[in-house]
Amino acid sequence: MEESRMLPWGMFRAMLAILQWWGFNVTVIIMNKWIFQKLEFKFPLTLSCIHFICSAVGAYIAIRLLKIKPLIEVDPEDRWRRIFPMSFVFCINIVLGNVSLRYIPVSFMQAIKSFTPATTVILQWLVWRKYFEWHIWASLIPIVGGILLTSVTELSFNIFGFCAALFGCLATSTKTILAESLLHGYKFDSINTVYYMAPFATMILVVPAMVLEGSGVMNWFYTHQSIYSSLIIIFFSGVLAFCLNFSIFYVIHSTTAITFNVAGNLKVAVAVLVSWLIFRNPISALNAVGCAITLSGCTFYGYVRHKLSQQPAVPGTPRTPRTPRSRMEMLPLINDKQEV
């Protein structure tokens, strides 16, 4: 009787976690696109820097003042030797995502970001010489095929935005792979990740943002109409970007690996739909089919990884790198807030 009561509550908790994750994630993406397109604040480096500052302040308040999460202590030497390189890749990843949002529609950017599983596997195979079973390679076929179809049929194609999103996939894959070695021994949750990496990312980005975009930002500040409401929207997007980290932590602890994978791909579909309803960017039928194939491929890839991780190891046979079996292992070492 008690178990039957716990089951509906667990399902409700999981649904609530997924919905609030979708809400924060889609809102951050749409707000960033709105800032670039409607507010004409075409400064992705500055916007990323504002997000990093808001995230750093928010993580400090959450850990040091409110004590929502306990602080994970890191040796001072490890902060520079391990966390700083990760922060650099983390910074590049977020900046490239925002740069792509400036030039291409949300739907196209999200479809390209779904290419990340393929780039992760290819990098691990080429650089780290990791073994992958044929099931993994086969599961990547619909992802690659869907991305190709989406790209050639995109009506608002922009080569600069496309390259930024594609290199963003490589940055996402790189940070995921590096995290396994550089952050070995530290079990970061998403809030502690931001606590340590957002200040480094701000330090890395603030000078390039001032040099490359400083004059443009000042010109926008003095010439843009409704400046105060626009500034509120920009800084509020930074607050939401930090809140996204809480939502990621909550959804990981409330769902299983398969649910998390499927929900993540459905989240992309929701973001594409909402962005189309707001911005009305043209989407052809073949382009929509390409997006659907890509998302289905990502879901199938996650399912294959999960099934292979459950198989018993055969002595002397190299194993495909397994997916996390426990929720603690699923905690993201680096938050993929694009995401932002």
N, C-alpha and C positions, 0 to 999 in steps of 0.2 A: 504493500500500500504506500509506504514511504517512498519506494523507488519510483512508483508510477507518478507520484506528485513531483519528484525531483526532475523527471524526464521533461515534462512540459516547461518547467522553469528553465531548465538548461537550454531547450530549444528557443524559448523566448529571449533568454540572455544572449544567445548566439545571434539571433535575428536582430536584436537591438544593437549589438556590437557592429554587425555588418552594415546596418543602415546608417549609424552615425559615422562610420568610417567612409562610406560612400558619400555622405553629406559633406563632410569636411574636405575630402579629396576632390570631388567634383567642383565644390565651391571655390577652392583655391585655384584650380585650373581655369575655371571660367573667369574668376576675378583677374587673374594675370592677363588673360587674353583681352578682357575688357579694358584693363589699364593700358595695354599696348595699342589697342584699336580705337576705343571710344574716347579715352582720356588723352590719347596721343602722347603718352609718356613712353617714348620709344628708347628706353635705356635699360636693357636687360641686366647689365652689370650692377647698376645702381639699385635696381629692384631686388636683385639677388642679395646684395649687401644689406639692404633694409631687412630682408627676411632673416638673414644670419644674425643681425643685431637683435631683432625681436626674439629669435629662438634662443640666443645666448642669455638674454635677460630673463626670459620665461623659464628656462631650465634652471637658472640660478635660484629664482624665487621658489620653484617647485621643489627643489632638492634642499637648499640651504635654509629657506625661511619656512615654507609650509611643510617640509619633510614628507612630501607625498611618496617619494622614493628614496631609499637609502643611497648615500653616495658610495660609488665603487672607487676605492682608492687606487690610484695609478702612480707608480714611481716617477719622479721628475724626469729621470733619464728616458723612461719609456714614452713619456709624453712627446718628446722630440724625436726619438728614434722610431717609434711605432705609430703614434697617433697623428703626428704632423704629416707624414706621407699620406696617410689615409684621409686626412682633412683636405689635402691638396686635391686628391682624386674626387672626393666628395664635393668640393667647390666647383671643379670643372664640370662634374655631372649636372649640378643644379644650374649653372650658368648656361650650359649648352641647351638644356631643356627650355629655359626662358628665352634664349636666342631663337630657337626653333619656333616657339610660340609667337614670336613677333612676325615671322615671315610666312608661316603655313597655318592652315586651319587646325583646330583641336583634333578633329577626327583623323586627319593625316598624321599628325604628330603622335597620337596615341597608338595608331596602327604600327608606326615605325618602332615605337618603344616596345611593342610586343615582340620585336625581333631579338630582344635581350637573351632569352634562353639559347637561341642559336649561337649568338656571339660568345656567350659564356662557355658553351661546349667546345666551340672551335678554338677559343683561346686556351682552354685547359688542355686540349689535345695537341695544339701546335707548340705552345710555350712550355707547359708543365708536363707534357708527355703522359697525360692521364688516359687510362683505358676506358672506353665506353662500349657497351654492348650494342649490337646492331639495332635493337629495339629503340634505343635512344636516337640513333641517326635517322631511322625511319620516321620517328615521331616529329622530326624537324622538317620533313618535306612539306607538309601543309603550311607550316609557318613561313618558310621561305617562298613557297608558291603564292601564298596569300599576300605577302609583302610586295612581291613583284607585280601581281595583278593590281594591287592598290596603287602602286607607284605609277605604272604606265597609264592608268585611267584617272588619275587625280586631275581635276579640272583647275585647281588653284596651285599647281605645282610650282615650287620655287627651289632652285638648286641649292641656294645657301641655307635655307631652312631645312631642306632634306638632309644635307651633309651635317648640319648641327645636330639634328635628331639622331642620325646614324652614328656619329661619333659619341653622342650621349649614351647610346646603347653600349658602345665599347667601354666608356668610362664606368657605366653601371656594372658591367661584367668584370672589369678590372678591380673595382673596389670590393666586389663580392669575393673574388679569388684572393686578393691580397689580405682580406680580413682573416682568412683561414690561417695565414702564417704570421702576419704582423700583430694581430690581436689574440694570438694563442695564449690561453690562460686567463683571459678576462672575459667574463660573461656579461656583456653589456646589454641592458635593455635600451629601448629607443630614447628614453629621457636622458640617461647617462651618456649615451652616444652624442646627443646634441650638446650636452653640458660641456664635453671635452672638445668636440670638433667645431662647433659654431664659432667660438672665439678665434680659433686658428683660421677658419675659413674667412672670417671678417678681416683678419690681419692680412691674409693673402690677397683679398679682393679690393680692399679699400683704396689702395694707391692706383691700380689700373682703372678703377671706376672714376676716380677723380681726374686722372690724366686724360682718359679717352672720352668721358661723358660729362665732365664737370661743367664746361661752358654750355653745353646743350641743356643740361638740367637747369642751370641758372637762367638761360633764355626762356625755357618753358615756364619756370616759376614766375617770371615777370610778365609774360605775354598770355598765359593760359587763363581762360575765363573760369570762374567758380573754383579758384585755387584752393580754398579751404576745404570744401567738400571733396575735392580730388585728393588732397593730402590725407584726409581721413580714410578714404577708400584704400589708398596705397599702404598706409600703416596698418590698417585693419587686415589687409591681406597677409601682412607679416605675422600678426597675432594668430590668424587662422592657420598659417603654415606651421606655427609651433603647436597649436591644438591638434593638428594632424598627427603629431608624434604620439600624443596620448591615445588617439583613436586607434593607431596601429598597435600599440601595446595592448589595448583592451581587446581588440578583435583577435589577436594571436592567442590570448589566454582564454578566449571563449569559444574557439572553433577548433576543428581538427585540421590536419594538413590538407586533405582533399577539399574540405569546405573552404579553407582559406584560398586555395588555388582557383577553384571555380568562382568564388566571390570576387577575387581579384580581376578575373577576365570579364565577368559581368559588369564590374565597376567601369571598365573601359567602355563597354557598350553603353552604359548609362551616361558617361561623360560625352561620348560621341552624340547621343540623342539630344541631350540637354544643350550642347553647344550648337547643334543644328537648329534647334528651336529658337535660340537666342540670336545667333549671328546669321543664320540662313545661308551659310556657305553652300554652294552647289555640290551635290554628291550624285554621281551617275550610278546607274543600277549595277554595272560591273564593279565600280569602286566599293559599293556596299557589300557585294558578294565577296570581294577580296578581303575586306575587314572581317566579315563573318568567318571566312576560311582561316584567317590568321588567329582569331580568338579561339576557334574550335581546335586549331592545332596546338595552341598554348595549353588549353585544358587537357588535351590528349597527352601532351608532353608531361605535364604534372602527374597525370594518372600513371603513365609508364614509369616515371621515376619512383613513385610511391610503391608500385607493385614490385619493382626490382629490389627496392630496399627491404621488402619483407621476405625475400627469398633467402634460404640458408646459404652460407658461403661454402663453395666447393674448394677443398684444400688444393693449393697450387694454382688456382685460377684467379687472375686479377679481377677485382670488383669495380663496378661502376660506383663512383662517389655517391654515397647514399643520401637520401633525403632525411631530414630530421625525424626522429621517431617520437620524441617527447616535446611537449610544448616549450620547455625551457630551452631546448636546442633550437627551436624555431625562432627565437628572439633575433630580430635583425641586428647585425652588428653595425650596419649603416642604414639609416633611413632613406628610402627611395621616395622622396616626397614630391613627386611630380604628378604627375606629380608636381612639384612646385613650379 
